[in-house]
Amino acid sequence: MIEPEELAEKTGYTRPHTVHCMPGDNVVVSMLGDREGAGAGGFAVLDARTFELKGRWENGGGQPPFNYDFWYQPRKNVLVSSEFGEPNAYEGGFDIEDVGAGRYGQRLHFWDLAERRLEQTIDLGENGLIPLEVRWLHDPEAEAGFVGAALSSNMFRWHRPNGSWEAEQVISVENVELEGWPLPGGVPGLITDLLVSMDDRFLYFQNWLHGDLRQYDISDPANPRLTGQLWLGGLLGKPNDAGRDLNGGPQMLQLSLDGRRLYVTNSLYSTWDNQFYPGLRSWLLRVNCSPDGGMEVDPGFFVDFHDRADGPARAHEVRLQGGDCTTEISNELRQPCRGAPDTPGSRRRRGRSAIAGDDRAVMNPPGAHIGGIPIEETLGSFGPALLIALGAAMAILRARFRRVRSRRRTREARRPGAAESR
């Protein structure tokens, strides 16, 4: 158990969020706040074998004012991080005045992975307000990825064409005027999550307030092409595609390794849930995805967390037991197509063509909750949240170990004379 006091004493940070297993037997966790609940832009690092808290991950130098999600590309020696805002601003609910006061972020940050040093920052401006989830392409040689700006409801692609990082807006979701909406400018989509399939073929994201889930073909990453859209609740009153009444809107997403099954939950953050969807009933549903584009809701899979015996609870983040499109940094660990050469092109195709389709969802409590509170909402009591983050990291490490061991046994079995030696 890592107590809150130890975390604050050794790092000066609070409010843990994203966790990744990192090079050097480290587990790294993005931290969103300081001791007083103001913004913070750093990371905590733990020993991956002993889970001893080592301290801060970053190695001096400049530091962002805010933090949220992060992702890294080992072969390119780079880590990218995004920005949410001050915990003191968002924990009590959303106030548009806090945006103008600079209490929410609008920047992307690129770090030297080996030196743990901030190298470049891109200000996305008013079109990039509150950039949350970041996703590299899974090709280990890729120098590009996507980030969704939640409040501006725009999707940006970052890339490095001439030695420095650039970000360009590639998808825009227009605000919609709605009678009774209390904020100026109409209802934003509010892009709070996005995914890239393991073969880098499709981009998925949702608009929590509008209520739609989208699928884009990103074979040309600079020019995404809409290939699927489902309505799953939301504030706009659109007829939904689930075949049942849905409260709230699509929020967190998770995609199976083969790209065929997409899991969707509807809880963002309890104070925001209560502000925009009073009386929210939480659910989990599954969407079947065609390998050639297109989506449909699976009518036989639906979980209602409101009427649980120990509920109600609110489902947030989903993890699949054998790995998924956010636990896997790169698709180079995927087995190549049988008989196909191991080329960059074949690596791109592995996610859809070579991975079995048995999903076992791992959720906290079954969403991402502790005692009915989402993980992000344990920010004030971040000891339990960190334990769950560590548990997730251990699950990822165990899954990767099993895959490596299985591949090793397969290679040994295929060696000439292997049968005789046994």
C-alpha positions in Angstrom: 0.0 0.0 0.0 1.3 3.4 -1.0 -0.3 5.9 1.3 -1.3 9.4 0.1 1.2 11.0 2.4 4.1 9.1 1.0 3.1 9.9 -2.6 2.8 13.6 -1.8 6.0 13.7 0.3 8.2 12.0 -2.4 6.7 13.6 -5.5 4.8 16.7 -4.4 1.9 15.4 -6.5 -1.6 14.1 -6.0 -4.5 12.8 -8.2 -2.9 9.8 -10.2 -4.5 9.1 -13.5 -2.9 7.1 -16.5 -0.5 4.2 -15.8 1.9 2.6 -18.2 4.6 0.0 -17.8 7.8 1.7 -19.0 11.4 0.9 -20.1 13.8 0.2 -17.2 11.4 -1.9 -15.1 9.4 1.2 -14.2 5.7 1.8 -13.8 4.9 5.5 -14.5 1.7 7.3 -13.5 0.6 10.7 -14.7 -0.3 13.0 -11.8 -2.9 15.8 -12.2 -2.5 17.9 -9.1 -0.2 19.3 -6.4 -0.8 19.1 -2.6 -3.2 22.0 -2.7 -5.2 20.8 -5.7 -3.7 23.2 -8.2 -2.4 21.9 -11.5 0.7 19.8 -11.9 2.5 18.5 -15.0 4.6 15.6 -13.8 4.7 11.9 -13.2 5.3 9.4 -10.4 7.5 6.4 -11.0 7.5 3.1 -9.2 9.8 0.0 -9.4 8.0 -2.5 -11.6 9.3 -5.4 -9.5 8.9 -4.2 -6.0 6.3 -1.4 -6.5 8.5 0.9 -4.4 7.7 4.5 -5.0 10.9 6.0 -6.4 9.8 9.6 -6.7 9.3 11.8 -9.8 9.8 10.4 -13.3 10.8 13.7 -15.0 14.4 14.7 -14.7 14.3 18.5 -14.0 14.0 21.1 -16.7 10.7 22.7 -17.8 7.4 21.3 -16.7 3.8 21.7 -18.1 1.2 23.5 -16.0 -1.3 20.6 -16.3 -1.2 16.9 -17.0 -3.6 14.1 -18.0 -2.9 11.2 -20.4 0.4 10.0 -21.9 1.7 7.5 -24.4 5.2 6.7 -25.6 7.0 5.4 -28.7 10.2 3.5 -27.6 11.9 3.3 -31.0 11.5 7.1 -31.5 12.6 7.9 -27.9 9.5 10.1 -27.3 6.7 10.4 -24.8 3.6 12.6 -25.5 1.4 14.0 -22.7 -1.8 16.1 -22.7 -3.6 18.5 -20.3 -6.8 18.5 -18.4 -6.9 21.2 -15.8 -6.7 22.2 -12.2 -8.3 19.7 -9.9 -9.8 22.6 -7.9 -11.5 23.6 -11.0 -13.0 20.4 -12.3 -13.7 18.4 -9.2 -16.7 20.4 -8.2 -18.2 20.4 -11.7 -17.7 22.4 -14.9 -17.7 26.2 -15.0 -17.1 27.9 -18.3 -15.5 30.8 -16.5 -12.6 28.6 -15.5 -11.7 28.1 -19.1 -11.3 31.8 -19.7 -9.3 32.0 -16.5 -6.8 29.6 -17.8 -7.6 26.8 -15.4 -8.0 24.2 -18.2 -5.3 23.1 -20.7 -4.8 23.4 -24.4 -1.3 22.0 -25.1 0.5 18.8 -26.1 4.0 18.1 -24.7 6.7 15.9 -26.2 9.4 14.5 -23.9 12.8 12.8 -24.5 12.0 9.3 -23.2 15.5 8.4 -22.2 16.5 11.7 -20.6 13.0 12.2 -19.1 13.1 15.8 -20.2 10.4 18.1 -21.8 11.6 18.9 -25.4 8.7 20.6 -27.2 5.2 22.0 -26.5 2.5 22.7 -29.0 -0.3 25.1 -28.0 -3.4 24.0 -29.8 -5.2 27.3 -29.1 -8.9 27.8 -28.8 -9.6 25.0 -31.2 -7.8 22.6 -28.9 -9.3 23.3 -25.5 -9.0 20.4 -23.0 -7.0 17.9 -25.0 -7.5 14.6 -23.1 -6.7 11.1 -24.5 -3.6 10.7 -26.7 -3.1 7.7 -29.0 0.0 6.9 -31.0 -0.4 4.7 -34.1 0.6 1.2 -33.1 3.2 0.8 -35.9 6.4 0.8 -33.9 8.0 3.0 -36.6 5.2 5.6 -36.6 5.8 9.2 -35.7 2.2 10.2 -35.6 -0.9 9.9 -33.4 -4.2 11.6 -32.4 -5.5 13.6 -29.6 -9.1 14.7 -29.0 -9.8 18.2 -27.7 -12.8 17.6 -25.5 -14.3 21.1 -25.1 -13.5 22.3 -28.6 -14.7 18.9 -30.0 -11.9 18.7 -32.5 -9.5 15.8 -33.4 -5.9 16.6 -34.0 -3.2 14.6 -35.6 0.4 15.1 -34.5 3.4 14.1 -36.6 7.0 15.0 -37.1 7.6 15.9 -40.8 10.8 17.9 -40.5 12.5 17.1 -37.2 10.0 19.0 -35.0 6.5 18.0 -33.9 3.4 19.6 -35.5 -0.4 19.2 -34.9 -3.1 19.7 -37.4 -6.9 19.6 -37.0 -8.3 16.7 -39.0 -11.9 16.3 -37.7 -14.3 18.9 -36.3 -17.6 18.3 -34.5 -19.8 21.4 -34.7 -21.7 22.6 -31.6 -25.4 22.2 -31.7 -27.9 24.8 -30.5 -30.3 23.3 -28.0 -33.1 25.1 -26.2 -32.4 25.4 -22.5 -28.6 24.7 -22.8 -27.0 27.0 -20.2 -23.6 27.6 -21.8 -22.9 30.0 -24.7 -22.2 28.7 -28.2 -24.4 25.6 -28.2 -23.8 22.1 -27.0 -20.2 20.8 -27.7 -19.7 17.2 -28.7 -17.3 16.7 -25.8 -14.8 14.1 -27.2 -13.5 12.4 -24.0 -12.1 9.2 -25.4 -10.6 7.8 -28.6 -9.0 4.6 -29.8 -6.9 3.4 -32.7 -7.3 -0.2 -33.8 -4.2 -2.4 -33.5 -3.7 -2.5 -37.3 -3.9 1.4 -37.4 -6.9 1.1 -39.8 -9.7 2.7 -37.8 -10.0 5.6 -35.3 -12.9 5.5 -32.9 -14.2 8.4 -30.7 -17.4 9.5 -29.0 -19.2 12.7 -28.3 -20.5 12.4 -24.7 -22.9 15.3 -24.8 -24.2 14.8 -28.4 -24.5 11.1 -27.9 -22.8 9.6 -31.0 -20.0 7.1 -31.5 -17.9 7.4 -34.6 -15.6 5.2 -36.7 -13.2 6.7 -39.2 -10.9 5.0 -41.7 -7.4 6.4 -41.1 -5.6 4.5 -43.8 -4.6 8.1 -44.8 -4.1 9.5 -41.3 -4.1 13.1 -42.6 -7.6 12.6 -44.1 -9.8 10.5 -41.9 -13.0 9.2 -43.6 -16.2 8.6 -41.6 -17.2 4.9 -42.0 -19.7 4.4 -39.1 -21.8 6.3 -36.7 -24.2 5.2 -33.9 -26.4 7.2 -31.6 -26.2 6.0 -28.0 -28.1 8.5 -25.8 -27.0 12.1 -25.5 -28.7 15.4 -25.0 -29.8 16.0 -28.6 -32.8 13.7 -28.6 -31.7 11.6 -31.5 -33.3 8.1 -31.9 -30.7 5.7 -30.5 -29.4 2.6 -32.2 -29.2 0.4 -29.1 -32.8 -0.8 -29.3 -33.4 0.3 -25.7 -33.6 3.5 -23.7 -30.1 4.8 -22.8 -29.3 7.4 -20.1 -26.3 9.6 -20.5 -24.0 9.4 -23.5 -21.1 7.2 -24.8 -18.0 7.9 -22.8 -15.1 5.5 -22.3 -14.3 3.0 -25.1 -12.3 -0.2 -25.3 -11.5 -2.2 -28.4 -10.5 -5.9 -28.6 -7.2 -6.7 -30.1 -8.7 -8.1 -33.3 -10.7 -4.9 -33.8 -14.1 -6.7 -33.8 -15.6 -5.7 -30.5 -15.9 -2.3 -29.0 -17.0 -1.8 -25.4 -18.7 1.4 -24.4 -19.6 2.9 -20.9 -21.4 6.1 -20.1 -20.0 7.7 -16.8 -17.4 10.5 -17.1 -17.0 11.9 -13.6 -19.6 12.0 -10.9 -19.9 15.8 -10.5 -20.0 16.2 -14.3 -22.4 13.3 -14.7 -24.7 14.9 -12.1 -24.4 18.3 -13.8 -25.1 17.3 -17.4 -27.1 14.0 -16.9 -28.9 14.3 -13.5 -29.9 10.8 -12.2 -27.6 9.1 -14.6 -28.0 5.3 -14.8 -24.8 3.6 -15.8 -24.4 0.9 -18.4 -22.0 -1.1 -20.5 -22.7 -2.2 -24.0 -20.9 -3.8 -26.8 -20.6 -2.8 -30.5 -19.7 -5.2 -33.2 -17.2 -3.7 -35.8 -16.9 -4.8 -39.3 -13.3 -5.3 -40.6 -14.3 -3.4 -43.7 -15.9 -0.5 -41.8 -19.3 -0.1 -40.1 -20.7 -0.8 -36.6 -23.8 -2.2 -35.0 -24.8 -2.6 -31.4 -24.7 -6.2 -30.1 -28.4 -6.7 -28.9 -27.3 -9.6 -26.7 -24.8 -7.7 -24.6 -25.9 -5.1 -22.1 -25.0 -4.5 -18.4 -27.0 -2.2 -16.2 -25.0 -1.1 -13.2 -27.8 0.9 -11.6 -29.7 -2.1 -10.3 -26.8 -4.2 -9.1 -27.3 -5.8 -5.7 -24.4 -3.7 -4.3 -25.1 -0.7 -6.5 -25.8 1.6 -8.0 -22.4 2.0 -9.5 -21.1 4.0 -12.5 -19.0 2.2 -15.1 -16.1 4.1 -16.5 -12.9 2.4 -17.9 -12.8 -1.1 -19.3 -9.8 -3.4 -19.6 -9.8 -6.7 -21.4 -8.0 -9.5 -19.6 -5.7 -10.6 -22.5 -4.8 -7.1 -23.6 -6.6 -4.4 -25.6 -5.9 -1.5 -27.9 -4.7 0.8 -25.1 -2.7 -1.7 -23.0 -0.6 -2.5 -26.1 1.8 0.4 -27.0 2.9 -1.3 -30.3 1.6 -4.0 -32.6 5.1 -5.5 -33.0 4.3 -8.0 -30.3 1.4 -9.4 -32.3 2.0 -12.6 -34.2 2.4 -12.0 -38.0 -0.1 -13.5 -40.4 0.7 -17.2 -40.9 3.1 -17.5 -43.9 3.4 -13.8 -44.3 6.8 -12.0 -44.2 7.6 -9.9 -41.2 7.4 -6.5 -42.8 6.1 -3.1 -41.6 3.1 -3.7 -43.8 2.4 -7.1 -42.2 2.9 -5.6 -38.8 0.1 -3.1 -39.6 -2.2 -6.0 -40.4 -1.6 -8.1 -37.4 -4.1 -6.6 -35.1 -7.1 -7.7 -37.2 -5.9 -10.9 -38.9 -3.9 -12.8 -36.2 -5.6 -12.3 -32.9 -8.3 -14.5 -31.4 -11.5 -13.0 -30.2 -12.0 -14.1 -26.6 -12.6 -11.0 -24.4 -12.9 -11.1 -20.7 -13.6 -7.6 -19.4 -11.7 -6.5 -16.3 -13.4 -3.5 -14.7 -13.3 -1.6 -11.4 -16.2 -2.1 -9.8 -17.1 -3.3 -12.6 -16.4 0.0 -14.3 -13.6 2.0 -13.0 -15.0 2.7 -9.6 -14.1 2.2 -6.0 -17.2 2.0 -3.8 -19.2 3.5 -6.6 -16.7 6.3 -7.4 -14.8 6.3 -10.7 -11.0 6.0 -10.5 -10.6 9.6 -11.6 -12.9 10.5 -8.8 -10.6 8.9 -6.1 -8.3 11.8 -6.8 -8.8 13.2 -3.4 -8.1 9.8 -1.8 -5.5 8.7 -4.3 -4.0 5.8 -2.3 -6.8 3.4 -3.5 -6.6 4.7 -7.0 -2.9 4.1 -7.1 -3.4 0.5 -5.9 -5.8 -0.1 -8.8 -3.4 1.5 -11.2 -0.7 -0.8 -10.0 -3.0 -3.8 -10.3 -3.7 -2.8 -13.9 0.0 -2.6 -14.6 0.6 -6.0 -13.1 -2.2 -7.5 -15.2 -0.6 -6.0 -18.3 2.9 -7.3 -17.4 1.4 -10.8 -16.7 -0.4 -10.8 -20.1 2.7 -9.8 -22.0 4.8 -12.4 -20.2 2.3 -15.1 -21.1 2.4 -14.1 -24.8 6.2 -14.0 -24.9 6.4 -17.5 -23.2 3.8 -18.8 -25.7 5.7 -17.5 -28.7 8.9 -18.9 -27.4 7.4 -22.4 -27.0 5.9 -22.2 -30.5 9.3 -21.3 -32.0 11.0 -24.1 -30.1 8.4 -26.6 -31.3 9.0 -25.6 -35.0 12.8 -26.0 -34.8 14.1 -29.0 -36.8 14.6 -32.0 -34.5 12.5 -30.5 -31.8 10.2 -33.5 -31.7 13.1 -35.9 -31.5 14.7 -33.9 -28.7 11.5 -34.2 -26.6 
